[in-house]
Amino acid sequence: MEVNPYGIESLWQQGDLVIKSVAILLLLMSIATWSIFLVRAWGLWRQHRYIGNLAGFWCLQSFEEGINQLGPRTEQNIFRHLAEEGGAALNHHRHHNNDLQAHLPLNEWLSSSLKGAMDEGAEQLQYGLPVLASVGATAPFIGLFGTVWGIYHALVSIGISGQASIDKIAGPVGEALIMTALGLAVAIPAVLAYNALVRANKKVLGKLNRFARQLYAYLLTGAAPMQEAGRSVSPLETEIGAR
């Protein structure tokens, strides 16, 4: 099979260490972009499954059952983590009266705990996004650097040979311009992936923020778990027992 004298293979064979380093760097950036995008897309799909469980949370009779309704306890389940942090904060405020946090009003303690859990969830959703932003911003310039370096060497070769014919210029310059195309081929998917993930994250964070407000009102009004006889008792159960 005849090798294209103006193709990528010819560029790799004729390129020096700088050109090859730029090409390898762009390849690594492309691999990182697609890997992060696929992993985050899978994570967002799982988040939407957890969002579907929110409606059933408020239909159960105890807080413990509601937490189990939110799905398994995993690092990706930011909704269950939020509910568990809220319940733990309330129980800690009730049963540790000698701690420093007992001097804080319950509303401020709950608000701080839920806000911390929300920040952790937001940080998890944004994992990998700075890499996509960096790739999208720098890949075109890295490719352009390879182009400039290739054209420089092409001009040096022409100057040494003393011939400036089209056949002497087209090959080296065309191969150098391939680096610009490679830079754009890496940057464009990174930018599109970044924008898509940011929009999807905003939707998930909106659901998380709404659930946090509902959970805050629920815990603050006293409708929250209490440890009695080694089990979780909801206010509904306490009210029925009092009757």
Rosetta constraint file for C-alpha pairs under 8 A:
AtomPair CA 3 CA 7 HARMONIC 7.90 0.50
AtomPair CA 3 CA 9 HARMONIC 7.71 0.50
AtomPair CA 3 CA 10 HARMONIC 7.55 0.50
AtomPair CA 4 CA 9 HARMONIC 7.64 0.50
AtomPair CA 4 CA 10 HARMONIC 6.92 0.50
AtomPair CA 5 CA 10 HARMONIC 5.69 0.50
AtomPair CA 5 CA 171 HARMONIC 7.02 0.50
AtomPair CA 6 CA 10 HARMONIC 6.24 0.50
AtomPair CA 6 CA 11 HARMONIC 7.26 0.50
AtomPair CA 6 CA 171 HARMONIC 5.50 0.50
AtomPair CA 6 CA 172 HARMONIC 7.83 0.50
AtomPair CA 6 CA 174 HARMONIC 6.51 0.50
AtomPair CA 6 CA 175 HARMONIC 5.88 0.50
AtomPair CA 7 CA 11 HARMONIC 6.32 0.50
AtomPair CA 7 CA 175 HARMONIC 6.69 0.50
AtomPair CA 8 CA 12 HARMONIC 6.20 0.50
AtomPair CA 8 CA 175 HARMONIC 7.10 0.50
AtomPair CA 8 CA 178 HARMONIC 7.36 0.50
AtomPair CA 9 CA 13 HARMONIC 6.29 0.50
AtomPair CA 10 CA 14 HARMONIC 6.01 0.50
AtomPair CA 10 CA 175 HARMONIC 7.74 0.50
AtomPair CA 11 CA 15 HARMONIC 5.58 0.50
AtomPair CA 11 CA 175 HARMONIC 5.50 0.50
AtomPair CA 11 CA 176 HARMONIC 7.60 0.50
AtomPair CA 12 CA 19 HARMONIC 7.79 0.50
AtomPair CA 12 CA 20 HARMONIC 6.54 0.50
AtomPair CA 15 CA 19 HARMONIC 5.43 0.50
AtomPair CA 15 CA 20 HARMONIC 6.29 0.50
AtomPair CA 15 CA 150 HARMONIC 7.76 0.50
AtomPair CA 16 CA 20 HARMONIC 6.29 0.50
AtomPair CA 17 CA 21 HARMONIC 5.98 0.50
AtomPair CA 18 CA 22 HARMONIC 6.20 0.50
AtomPair CA 18 CA 146 HARMONIC 7.58 0.50
AtomPair CA 18 CA 149 HARMONIC 7.94 0.50
AtomPair CA 19 CA 23 HARMONIC 6.22 0.50
AtomPair CA 19 CA 146 HARMONIC 5.77 0.50
AtomPair CA 19 CA 149 HARMONIC 7.49 0.50
AtomPair CA 19 CA 150 HARMONIC 7.22 0.50
AtomPair CA 20 CA 24 HARMONIC 6.14 0.50
AtomPair CA 21 CA 25 HARMONIC 6.08 0.50
AtomPair CA 22 CA 26 HARMONIC 6.20 0.50
AtomPair CA 22 CA 142 HARMONIC 6.90 0.50
AtomPair CA 22 CA 143 HARMONIC 7.18 0.50
AtomPair CA 22 CA 146 HARMONIC 6.29 0.50
AtomPair CA 23 CA 27 HARMONIC 6.23 0.50
AtomPair CA 23 CA 179 HARMONIC 7.44 0.50
AtomPair CA 24 CA 28 HARMONIC 6.23 0.50
AtomPair CA 25 CA 29 HARMONIC 6.18 0.50
AtomPair CA 26 CA 30 HARMONIC 6.14 0.50
AtomPair CA 26 CA 139 HARMONIC 6.89 0.50
AtomPair CA 26 CA 142 HARMONIC 7.75 0.50
AtomPair CA 26 CA 143 HARMONIC 7.70 0.50
AtomPair CA 26 CA 182 HARMONIC 7.31 0.50
AtomPair CA 26 CA 183 HARMONIC 6.72 0.50
AtomPair CA 26 CA 186 HARMONIC 6.76 0.50
AtomPair CA 27 CA 31 HARMONIC 6.27 0.50
AtomPair CA 27 CA 186 HARMONIC 7.94 0.50
AtomPair CA 28 CA 32 HARMONIC 6.14 0.50
AtomPair CA 29 CA 33 HARMONIC 6.11 0.50
AtomPair CA 29 CA 135 HARMONIC 6.49 0.50
AtomPair CA 29 CA 139 HARMONIC 7.90 0.50
AtomPair CA 29 CA 186 HARMONIC 7.05 0.50
AtomPair CA 30 CA 34 HARMONIC 6.35 0.50
AtomPair CA 30 CA 186 HARMONIC 5.34 0.50
AtomPair CA 30 CA 190 HARMONIC 7.97 0.50
AtomPair CA 31 CA 35 HARMONIC 6.03 0.50
AtomPair CA 32 CA 36 HARMONIC 6.04 0.50
AtomPair CA 33 CA 37 HARMONIC 6.13 0.50
AtomPair CA 33 CA 131 HARMONIC 7.66 0.50
AtomPair CA 33 CA 132 HARMONIC 6.03 0.50
AtomPair CA 33 CA 135 HARMONIC 7.53 0.50
AtomPair CA 33 CA 189 HARMONIC 7.61 0.50
AtomPair CA 33 CA 190 HARMONIC 5.79 0.50
AtomPair CA 34 CA 38 HARMONIC 6.08 0.50
AtomPair CA 34 CA 190 HARMONIC 7.92 0.50
AtomPair CA 35 CA 39 HARMONIC 6.18 0.50
AtomPair CA 36 CA 40 HARMONIC 5.96 0.50
AtomPair CA 36 CA 128 HARMONIC 6.10 0.50
AtomPair CA 36 CA 132 HARMONIC 7.89 0.50
AtomPair CA 37 CA 41 HARMONIC 5.90 0.50
AtomPair CA 37 CA 193 HARMONIC 6.25 0.50
AtomPair CA 37 CA 197 HARMONIC 7.90 0.50
AtomPair CA 38 CA 42 HARMONIC 6.18 0.50
AtomPair CA 39 CA 43 HARMONIC 6.26 0.50
AtomPair CA 40 CA 44 HARMONIC 6.12 0.50
AtomPair CA 40 CA 125 HARMONIC 7.83 0.50
AtomPair CA 40 CA 128 HARMONIC 7.94 0.50
AtomPair CA 40 CA 197 HARMONIC 7.55 0.50
AtomPair CA 41 CA 45 HARMONIC 6.24 0.50
AtomPair CA 41 CA 197 HARMONIC 7.48 0.50
AtomPair CA 42 CA 46 HARMONIC 6.45 0.50
AtomPair CA 43 CA 47 HARMONIC 6.29 0.50
AtomPair CA 43 CA 76 HARMONIC 7.13 0.50
AtomPair CA 44 CA 48 HARMONIC 6.30 0.50
AtomPair CA 44 CA 200 HARMONIC 7.41 0.50
AtomPair CA 44 CA 201 HARMONIC 7.69 0.50
AtomPair CA 45 CA 49 HARMONIC 6.60 0.50
AtomPair CA 46 CA 50 HARMONIC 6.47 0.50
AtomPair CA 46 CA 76 HARMONIC 7.87 0.50
AtomPair CA 47 CA 51 HARMONIC 6.19 0.50
AtomPair CA 47 CA 76 HARMONIC 7.40 0.50
AtomPair CA 47 CA 77 HARMONIC 6.91 0.50
AtomPair CA 47 CA 204 HARMONIC 7.29 0.50
AtomPair CA 48 CA 52 HARMONIC 6.40 0.50
AtomPair CA 48 CA 204 HARMONIC 7.57 0.50
AtomPair CA 49 CA 53 HARMONIC 7.03 0.50
AtomPair CA 50 CA 54 HARMONIC 7.10 0.50
AtomPair CA 50 CA 70 HARMONIC 6.23 0.50
AtomPair CA 50 CA 71 HARMONIC 6.49 0.50
AtomPair CA 50 CA 77 HARMONIC 6.98 0.50
AtomPair CA 50 CA 79 HARMONIC 7.23 0.50
AtomPair CA 51 CA 79 HARMONIC 7.84 0.50
AtomPair CA 51 CA 207 HARMONIC 7.42 0.50
AtomPair CA 53 CA 57 HARMONIC 6.64 0.50
AtomPair CA 53 CA 69 HARMONIC 6.38 0.50
AtomPair CA 53 CA 70 HARMONIC 5.37 0.50
AtomPair CA 53 CA 71 HARMONIC 7.37 0.50
AtomPair CA 54 CA 58 HARMONIC 7.47 0.50
AtomPair CA 54 CA 69 HARMONIC 7.92 0.50
AtomPair CA 54 CA 70 HARMONIC 6.47 0.50
AtomPair CA 54 CA 211 HARMONIC 7.96 0.50
AtomPair CA 55 CA 59 HARMONIC 7.31 0.50
AtomPair CA 56 CA 60 HARMONIC 6.90 0.50
AtomPair CA 56 CA 66 HARMONIC 7.50 0.50
AtomPair CA 56 CA 69 HARMONIC 6.82 0.50
AtomPair CA 57 CA 65 HARMONIC 7.89 0.50
AtomPair CA 57 CA 66 HARMONIC 4.56 0.50
AtomPair CA 57 CA 67 HARMONIC 7.18 0.50
AtomPair CA 57 CA 69 HARMONIC 5.98 0.50
AtomPair CA 57 CA 70 HARMONIC 6.77 0.50
AtomPair CA 58 CA 66 HARMONIC 6.89 0.50
AtomPair CA 60 CA 65 HARMONIC 6.48 0.50
AtomPair CA 60 CA 66 HARMONIC 5.97 0.50
AtomPair CA 61 CA 65 HARMONIC 7.17 0.50
AtomPair CA 61 CA 66 HARMONIC 7.82 0.50
AtomPair CA 61 CA 234 HARMONIC 7.34 0.50
AtomPair CA 61 CA 236 HARMONIC 7.12 0.50
AtomPair CA 62 CA 66 HARMONIC 6.34 0.50
AtomPair CA 62 CA 225 HARMONIC 7.64 0.50
AtomPair CA 62 CA 232 HARMONIC 7.91 0.50
AtomPair CA 62 CA 233 HARMONIC 6.92 0.50
AtomPair CA 62 CA 234 HARMONIC 5.00 0.50
AtomPair CA 62 CA 236 HARMONIC 7.56 0.50
AtomPair CA 62 CA 237 HARMONIC 7.89 0.50
AtomPair CA 63 CA 67 HARMONIC 6.29 0.50
AtomPair CA 63 CA 224 HARMONIC 6.60 0.50
AtomPair CA 63 CA 225 HARMONIC 5.97 0.50
AtomPair CA 63 CA 232 HARMONIC 7.77 0.50
AtomPair CA 63 CA 233 HARMONIC 7.95 0.50
AtomPair CA 63 CA 234 HARMONIC 6.21 0.50
AtomPair CA 64 CA 68 HARMONIC 6.46 0.50
AtomPair CA 64 CA 225 HARMONIC 7.45 0.50
AtomPair CA 64 CA 232 HARMONIC 6.61 0.50
AtomPair CA 65 CA 69 HARMONIC 6.17 0.50
AtomPair CA 66 CA 70 HARMONIC 6.60 0.50
AtomPair CA 67 CA 71 HARMONIC 7.48 0.50
AtomPair CA 67 CA 80 HARMONIC 6.09 0.50
AtomPair CA 67 CA 83 HARMONIC 6.64 0.50
AtomPair CA 67 CA 84 HARMONIC 7.19 0.50
AtomPair CA 68 CA 72 HARMONIC 7.01 0.50
AtomPair CA 68 CA 80 HARMONIC 7.99 0.50
AtomPair CA 70 CA 79 HARMONIC 6.90 0.50
AtomPair CA 70 CA 80 HARMONIC 5.59 0.50
AtomPair CA 71 CA 77 HARMONIC 7.31 0.50
AtomPair CA 71 CA 80 HARMONIC 6.96 0.50
AtomPair CA 72 CA 77 HARMONIC 7.27 0.50
AtomPair CA 72 CA 80 HARMONIC 7.85 0.50
AtomPair CA 73 CA 77 HARMONIC 6.53 0.50
AtomPair CA 73 CA 80 HARMONIC 6.82 0.50
AtomPair CA 73 CA 81 HARMONIC 7.49 0.50
AtomPair CA 76 CA 124 HARMONIC 7.79 0.50
AtomPair CA 77 CA 81 HARMONIC 6.40 0.50
AtomPair CA 78 CA 82 HARMONIC 6.08 0.50
AtomPair CA 78 CA 117 HARMONIC 7.97 0.50
AtomPair CA 78 CA 118 HARMONIC 7.89 0.50
AtomPair CA 78 CA 121 HARMONIC 5.38 0.50
AtomPair CA 79 CA 83 HARMONIC 6.43 0.50
AtomPair CA 79 CA 208 HARMONIC 6.65 0.50
AtomPair CA 79 CA 211 HARMONIC 7.94 0.50
AtomPair CA 80 CA 84 HARMONIC 6.09 0.50
AtomPair CA 81 CA 85 HARMONIC 6.03 0.50
AtomPair CA 81 CA 117 HARMONIC 7.03 0.50
AtomPair CA 82 CA 86 HARMONIC 6.22 0.50
AtomPair CA 82 CA 114 HARMONIC 6.41 0.50
AtomPair CA 82 CA 117 HARMONIC 5.41 0.50
AtomPair CA 82 CA 118 HARMONIC 6.80 0.50
AtomPair CA 82 CA 212 HARMONIC 7.30 0.50
AtomPair CA 83 CA 87 HARMONIC 6.20 0.50
AtomPair CA 83 CA 215 HARMONIC 7.21 0.50
AtomPair CA 84 CA 88 HARMONIC 5.98 0.50
AtomPair CA 85 CA 89 HARMONIC 6.00 0.50
AtomPair CA 85 CA 113 HARMONIC 6.64 0.50
AtomPair CA 85 CA 114 HARMONIC 6.74 0.50
AtomPair CA 85 CA 117 HARMONIC 6.75 0.50
AtomPair CA 86 CA 90 HARMONIC 6.32 0.50
AtomPair CA 86 CA 110 HARMONIC 6.49 0.50
AtomPair CA 86 CA 113 HARMONIC 6.44 0.50
AtomPair CA 86 CA 114 HARMONIC 5.88 0.50
AtomPair CA 86 CA 215 HARMONIC 7.59 0.50
AtomPair CA 86 CA 216 HARMONIC 7.65 0.50
AtomPair CA 86 CA 219 HARMONIC 7.51 0.50
AtomPair CA 87 CA 91 HARMONIC 6.25 0.50
AtomPair CA 87 CA 219 HARMONIC 7.50 0.50
AtomPair CA 87 CA 224 HARMONIC 6.98 0.50
AtomPair CA 87 CA 225 HARMONIC 6.74 0.50
AtomPair CA 88 CA 92 HARMONIC 5.98 0.50
AtomPair CA 89 CA 93 HARMONIC 6.15 0.50
AtomPair CA 89 CA 109 HARMONIC 7.29 0.50
AtomPair CA 89 CA 110 HARMONIC 6.31 0.50
AtomPair CA 89 CA 113 HARMONIC 6.48 0.50
AtomPair CA 90 CA 94 HARMONIC 6.29 0.50
AtomPair CA 90 CA 106 HARMONIC 7.71 0.50
AtomPair CA 90 CA 110 HARMONIC 6.78 0.50
AtomPair CA 90 CA 219 HARMONIC 7.22 0.50
AtomPair CA 90 CA 224 HARMONIC 7.73 0.50
AtomPair CA 91 CA 95 HARMONIC 6.06 0.50
AtomPair CA 91 CA 225 HARMONIC 7.47 0.50
AtomPair CA 91 CA 226 HARMONIC 6.75 0.50
AtomPair CA 91 CA 227 HARMONIC 7.81 0.50
AtomPair CA 92 CA 96 HARMONIC 5.68 0.50
AtomPair CA 93 CA 97 HARMONIC 6.82 0.50
AtomPair CA 93 CA 101 HARMONIC 6.88 0.50
AtomPair CA 93 CA 102 HARMONIC 5.75 0.50
AtomPair CA 93 CA 106 HARMONIC 7.19 0.50
AtomPair CA 93 CA 109 HARMONIC 7.86 0.50
AtomPair CA 94 CA 102 HARMONIC 7.89 0.50
AtomPair CA 96 CA 102 HARMONIC 6.82 0.50
AtomPair CA 97 CA 102 HARMONIC 5.22 0.50
AtomPair CA 98 CA 102 HARMONIC 6.53 0.50
AtomPair CA 99 CA 103 HARMONIC 7.67 0.50
AtomPair CA 100 CA 104 HARMONIC 7.61 0.50
AtomPair CA 101 CA 109 HARMONIC 7.29 0.50
AtomPair CA 104 CA 108 HARMONIC 6.67 0.50
AtomPair CA 104 CA 109 HARMONIC 6.34 0.50
AtomPair CA 105 CA 109 HARMONIC 6.35 0.50
AtomPair CA 106 CA 110 HARMONIC 6.05 0.50
AtomPair CA 106 CA 220 HARMONIC 7.30 0.50
AtomPair CA 107 CA 111 HARMONIC 5.97 0.50
AtomPair CA 107 CA 220 HARMONIC 6.39 0.50
AtomPair CA 108 CA 112 HARMONIC 6.02 0.50
AtomPair CA 109 CA 113 HARMONIC 6.20 0.50
AtomPair CA 110 CA 114 HARMONIC 6.05 0.50
AtomPair CA 110 CA 216 HARMONIC 6.91 0.50
AtomPair CA 110 CA 219 HARMONIC 7.99 0.50
AtomPair CA 110 CA 220 HARMONIC 7.66 0.50
AtomPair CA 111 CA 115 HARMONIC 5.93 0.50
AtomPair CA 111 CA 216 HARMONIC 7.10 0.50
AtomPair CA 112 CA 116 HARMONIC 6.13 0.50
AtomPair CA 113 CA 117 HARMONIC 6.36 0.50
AtomPair CA 114 CA 118 HARMONIC 6.15 0.50
AtomPair CA 114 CA 212 HARMONIC 6.75 0.50
AtomPair CA 114 CA 216 HARMONIC 7.67 0.50
AtomPair CA 115 CA 119 HARMONIC 6.16 0.50
AtomPair CA 116 CA 120 HARMONIC 6.29 0.50
AtomPair CA 117 CA 121 HARMONIC 6.26 0.50
AtomPair CA 118 CA 122 HARMONIC 6.12 0.50
AtomPair CA 118 CA 208 HARMONIC 7.34 0.50
AtomPair CA 118 CA 209 HARMONIC 7.51 0.50
AtomPair CA 118 CA 212 HARMONIC 7.94 0.50
AtomPair CA 119 CA 123 HARMONIC 6.05 0.50
AtomPair CA 120 CA 124 HARMONIC 6.23 0.50
AtomPair CA 121 CA 125 HARMONIC 6.30 0.50
AtomPair CA 122 CA 126 HARMONIC 6.24 0.50
AtomPair CA 122 CA 205 HARMONIC 6.93 0.50
AtomPair CA 123 CA 127 HARMONIC 6.39 0.50
AtomPair CA 125 CA 201 HARMONIC 6.44 0.50
AtomPair CA 126 CA 130 HARMONIC 7.88 0.50
AtomPair CA 126 CA 198 HARMONIC 7.99 0.50
AtomPair CA 126 CA 201 HARMONIC 7.66 0.50
AtomPair CA 128 CA 132 HARMONIC 6.68 0.50
AtomPair CA 129 CA 133 HARMONIC 6.23 0.50
AtomPair CA 129 CA 194 HARMONIC 6.29 0.50
AtomPair CA 129 CA 197 HARMONIC 7.91 0.50
AtomPair CA 130 CA 134 HARMONIC 6.07 0.50
AtomPair CA 131 CA 135 HARMONIC 6.13 0.50
AtomPair CA 132 CA 136 HARMONIC 6.08 0.50
AtomPair CA 132 CA 190 HARMONIC 5.28 0.50
AtomPair CA 132 CA 191 HARMONIC 6.87 0.50
AtomPair CA 132 CA 193 HARMONIC 7.44 0.50
AtomPair CA 132 CA 194 HARMONIC 5.85 0.50
AtomPair CA 133 CA 137 HARMONIC 6.15 0.50
AtomPair CA 133 CA 190 HARMONIC 7.05 0.50
AtomPair CA 133 CA 191 HARMONIC 6.72 0.50
AtomPair CA 133 CA 194 HARMONIC 6.54 0.50
AtomPair CA 134 CA 138 HARMONIC 5.98 0.50
AtomPair CA 135 CA 139 HARMONIC 5.44 0.50
AtomPair CA 135 CA 186 HARMONIC 7.57 0.50
AtomPair CA 135 CA 187 HARMONIC 6.07 0.50
AtomPair CA 135 CA 190 HARMONIC 6.30 0.50
AtomPair CA 136 CA 140 HARMONIC 7.61 0.50
AtomPair CA 136 CA 186 HARMONIC 7.46 0.50
AtomPair CA 136 CA 187 HARMONIC 4.26 0.50
AtomPair CA 136 CA 188 HARMONIC 6.59 0.50
AtomPair CA 136 CA 189 HARMONIC 7.86 0.50
AtomPair CA 136 CA 190 HARMONIC 5.12 0.50
AtomPair CA 136 CA 191 HARMONIC 5.11 0.50
AtomPair CA 137 CA 141 HARMONIC 7.97 0.50
AtomPair CA 137 CA 187 HARMONIC 7.07 0.50
AtomPair CA 138 CA 142 HARMONIC 6.21 0.50
AtomPair CA 138 CA 187 HARMONIC 7.61 0.50
AtomPair CA 139 CA 143 HARMONIC 6.18 0.50
AtomPair CA 139 CA 183 HARMONIC 4.96 0.50
AtomPair CA 139 CA 184 HARMONIC 6.85 0.50
AtomPair CA 139 CA 186 HARMONIC 6.31 0.50
AtomPair CA 139 CA 187 HARMONIC 5.30 0.50
AtomPair CA 140 CA 144 HARMONIC 6.08 0.50
AtomPair CA 140 CA 180 HARMONIC 6.64 0.50
AtomPair CA 140 CA 183 HARMONIC 4.43 0.50
AtomPair CA 140 CA 184 HARMONIC 5.32 0.50
AtomPair CA 140 CA 186 HARMONIC 7.84 0.50
AtomPair CA 140 CA 187 HARMONIC 6.26 0.50
AtomPair CA 141 CA 145 HARMONIC 6.03 0.50
AtomPair CA 141 CA 183 HARMONIC 7.19 0.50
AtomPair CA 142 CA 146 HARMONIC 6.48 0.50
AtomPair CA 142 CA 183 HARMONIC 6.49 0.50
AtomPair CA 143 CA 147 HARMONIC 6.33 0.50
AtomPair CA 143 CA 179 HARMONIC 4.78 0.50
AtomPair CA 143 CA 180 HARMONIC 4.50 0.50
AtomPair CA 143 CA 181 HARMONIC 7.26 0.50
AtomPair CA 143 CA 182 HARMONIC 6.33 0.50
AtomPair CA 143 CA 183 HARMONIC 4.26 0.50
AtomPair CA 143 CA 184 HARMONIC 7.50 0.50
AtomPair CA 144 CA 148 HARMONIC 6.18 0.50
AtomPair CA 144 CA 179 HARMONIC 6.60 0.50
AtomPair CA 144 CA 180 HARMONIC 5.07 0.50
AtomPair CA 144 CA 183 HARMONIC 7.22 0.50
AtomPair CA 145 CA 149 HARMONIC 6.10 0.50
AtomPair CA 146 CA 150 HARMONIC 6.03 0.50
AtomPair CA 146 CA 176 HARMONIC 6.81 0.50
AtomPair CA 146 CA 179 HARMONIC 5.63 0.50
AtomPair CA 146 CA 180 HARMONIC 7.35 0.50
AtomPair CA 147 CA 151 HARMONIC 6.13 0.50
AtomPair CA 147 CA 176 HARMONIC 4.55 0.50
AtomPair CA 147 CA 177 HARMONIC 5.34 0.50
AtomPair CA 147 CA 178 HARMONIC 7.36 0.50
AtomPair CA 147 CA 179 HARMONIC 5.43 0.50
AtomPair CA 147 CA 180 HARMONIC 6.06 0.50
AtomPair CA 148 CA 152 HARMONIC 6.07 0.50
AtomPair CA 148 CA 176 HARMONIC 7.35 0.50
AtomPair CA 149 CA 153 HARMONIC 6.40 0.50
AtomPair CA 149 CA 176 HARMONIC 7.72 0.50
AtomPair CA 150 CA 154 HARMONIC 6.17 0.50
AtomPair CA 150 CA 172 HARMONIC 7.14 0.50
AtomPair CA 150 CA 173 HARMONIC 7.07 0.50
AtomPair CA 150 CA 175 HARMONIC 7.63 0.50
AtomPair CA 150 CA 176 HARMONIC 4.77 0.50
AtomPair CA 151 CA 155 HARMONIC 6.12 0.50
AtomPair CA 151 CA 172 HARMONIC 6.95 0.50
AtomPair CA 151 CA 173 HARMONIC 5.58 0.50
AtomPair CA 151 CA 176 HARMONIC 5.99 0.50
AtomPair CA 152 CA 156 HARMONIC 6.24 0.50
AtomPair CA 153 CA 157 HARMONIC 6.16 0.50
AtomPair CA 154 CA 158 HARMONIC 6.24 0.50
AtomPair CA 154 CA 169 HARMONIC 7.24 0.50
AtomPair CA 154 CA 172 HARMONIC 5.44 0.50
AtomPair CA 154 CA 173 HARMONIC 6.59 0.50
AtomPair CA 155 CA 159 HARMONIC 6.03 0.50
AtomPair CA 156 CA 160 HARMONIC 6.20 0.50
AtomPair CA 157 CA 161 HARMONIC 6.16 0.50
AtomPair CA 158 CA 162 HARMONIC 5.75 0.50
AtomPair CA 158 CA 163 HARMONIC 5.77 0.50
AtomPair CA 158 CA 164 HARMONIC 6.07 0.50
AtomPair CA 158 CA 168 HARMONIC 7.16 0.50
AtomPair CA 158 CA 169 HARMONIC 7.63 0.50
AtomPair CA 159 CA 163 HARMONIC 7.21 0.50
AtomPair CA 163 CA 168 HARMONIC 7.19 0.50
AtomPair CA 164 CA 168 HARMONIC 6.21 0.50
AtomPair CA 164 CA 169 HARMONIC 6.65 0.50
AtomPair CA 165 CA 169 HARMONIC 6.45 0.50
AtomPair CA 166 CA 170 HARMONIC 5.72 0.50
AtomPair CA 167 CA 171 HARMONIC 6.74 0.50
AtomPair CA 168 CA 172 HARMONIC 7.43 0.50
AtomPair CA 169 CA 173 HARMONIC 5.94 0.50
AtomPair CA 170 CA 174 HARMONIC 5.62 0.50
AtomPair CA 171 CA 175 HARMONIC 6.10 0.50
AtomPair CA 172 CA 176 HARMONIC 6.18 0.50
AtomPair CA 173 CA 177 HARMONIC 6.23 0.50
AtomPair CA 174 CA 178 HARMONIC 6.55 0.50
AtomPair CA 175 CA 179 HARMONIC 7.44 0.50
AtomPair CA 176 CA 180 HARMONIC 7.65 0.50
AtomPair CA 177 CA 181 HARMONIC 6.73 0.50
AtomPair CA 178 CA 182 HARMONIC 6.19 0.50
AtomPair CA 179 CA 183 HARMONIC 6.18 0.50
AtomPair CA 180 CA 184 HARMONIC 6.36 0.50
AtomPair CA 181 CA 185 HARMONIC 6.08 0.50
AtomPair CA 182 CA 186 HARMONIC 6.29 0.50
AtomPair CA 183 CA 187 HARMONIC 6.13 0.50
AtomPair CA 184 CA 188 HARMONIC 5.85 0.50
AtomPair CA 185 CA 189 HARMONIC 7.06 0.50
AtomPair CA 186 CA 190 HARMONIC 6.64 0.50
AtomPair CA 187 CA 191 HARMONIC 6.22 0.50
AtomPair CA 188 CA 192 HARMONIC 6.24 0.50
AtomPair CA 189 CA 193 HARMONIC 5.89 0.50
AtomPair CA 190 CA 194 HARMONIC 6.02 0.50
AtomPair CA 191 CA 195 HARMONIC 6.24 0.50
AtomPair CA 192 CA 196 HARMONIC 6.15 0.50
AtomPair CA 193 CA 197 HARMONIC 6.09 0.50
AtomPair CA 194 CA 198 HARMONIC 6.10 0.50
AtomPair CA 195 CA 199 HARMONIC 6.27 0.50
AtomPair CA 196 CA 200 HARMONIC 6.27 0.50
AtomPair CA 197 CA 201 HARMONIC 5.94 0.50
AtomPair CA 198 CA 202 HARMONIC 6.24 0.50
AtomPair CA 199 CA 203 HARMONIC 6.68 0.50
AtomPair CA 200 CA 204 HARMONIC 6.53 0.50
AtomPair CA 201 CA 205 HARMONIC 6.01 0.50
AtomPair CA 202 CA 206 HARMONIC 6.02 0.50
AtomPair CA 203 CA 207 HARMONIC 6.47 0.50
AtomPair CA 204 CA 208 HARMONIC 6.20 0.50
AtomPair CA 205 CA 209 HARMONIC 5.95 0.50
AtomPair CA 206 CA 210 HARMONIC 6.24 0.50
AtomPair CA 207 CA 211 HARMONIC 6.15 0.50
AtomPair CA 208 CA 212 HARMONIC 6.06 0.50
AtomPair CA 209 CA 213 HARMONIC 6.34 0.50
AtomPair CA 210 CA 214 HARMONIC 6.39 0.50
AtomPair CA 211 CA 215 HARMONIC 5.98 0.50
AtomPair CA 212 CA 216 HARMONIC 5.94 0.50
AtomPair CA 213 CA 217 HARMONIC 6.32 0.50
AtomPair CA 214 CA 218 HARMONIC 6.18 0.50
AtomPair CA 215 CA 219 HARMONIC 6.07 0.50
AtomPair CA 216 CA 220 HARMONIC 5.91 0.50
AtomPair CA 217 CA 221 HARMONIC 6.16 0.50
AtomPair CA 218 CA 222 HARMONIC 6.91 0.50
AtomPair CA 218 CA 223 HARMONIC 5.48 0.50
AtomPair CA 218 CA 224 HARMONIC 6.84 0.50
AtomPair CA 219 CA 223 HARMONIC 5.48 0.50
AtomPair CA 219 CA 224 HARMONIC 5.08 0.50
AtomPair CA 222 CA 235 HARMONIC 7.32 0.50
AtomPair CA 223 CA 234 HARMONIC 6.87 0.50
AtomPair CA 223 CA 235 HARMONIC 5.25 0.50
AtomPair CA 223 CA 236 HARMONIC 7.79 0.50
AtomPair CA 224 CA 234 HARMONIC 6.06 0.50
AtomPair CA 224 CA 235 HARMONIC 6.41 0.50
AtomPair CA 225 CA 232 HARMONIC 5.67 0.50
AtomPair CA 225 CA 233 HARMONIC 5.52 0.50
AtomPair CA 225 CA 234 HARMONIC 5.10 0.50
AtomPair CA 225 CA 235 HARMONIC 7.20 0.50
AtomPair CA 226 CA 232 HARMONIC 5.67 0.50
AtomPair CA 226 CA 233 HARMONIC 5.38 0.50
AtomPair CA 226 CA 234 HARMONIC 6.73 0.50
AtomPair CA 227 CA 231 HARMONIC 5.60 0.50
AtomPair CA 227 CA 232 HARMONIC 5.14 0.50
AtomPair CA 227 CA 233 HARMONIC 6.49 0.50
AtomPair CA 228 CA 232 HARMONIC 6.65 0.50
AtomPair CA 228 CA 233 HARMONIC 6.77 0.50
AtomPair CA 233 CA 237 HARMONIC 6.24 0.50
AtomPair CA 233 CA 238 HARMONIC 6.86 0.50
AtomPair CA 234 CA 238 HARMONIC 6.34 0.50
AtomPair CA 235 CA 239 HARMONIC 6.01 0.50
AtomPair CA 236 CA 240 HARMONIC 6.27 0.50
AtomPair CA 237 CA 241 HARMONIC 6.15 0.50
AtomPair CA 238 CA 242 HARMONIC 6.22 0.50
AtomPair CA 239 CA 243 HARMONIC 6.49 0.50
